[in-house]
Amino acid sequence: MNFSDEEMIIVFASYFADPAAVWWNVIESSVKTWENFVTEFTVQYASGTQIDEWWEELENLQQDPYQSINDIKLCIMELSTLLGVPHSAKIRYFMRAINRRIASRVSDINASLSDWN
């Protein structure tokens, strides 16, 4: 099933109660995408310790011999969404995390990394 960002946000937010519902009423009009929703929710409800752990994981991410490029991409996308990392930084984290030979080849052929799809 494919849901639009708006549909996912509506479903998720329908479960909010008490302080979460109040928080949502305040910010609802400014949230337009699922990625933005996840970032706002994380800022509001994730602990500082959890956020630090996510940053550490992103900063130290390295492709191991059994991980595909897609595995690395998905991990970076997930962490970037949680942390509100801009697109340009996602590309830098990706190039740092992947196998050096592959990263070198990507640079050599001037491959475009602007399209994550």
Secondary structure, DSSP 4 states (H G I P E B T S, - for coil): ----HHHHHHHHHTT--HHHHHHHHHHGGG--SHHHHHHHHHHHHS-HHHHHHHHHHHHH----TT--HHHHHHHHHHHHHHHT--HHHHHHHHHHHS-HHHHHHHHHTT---S---
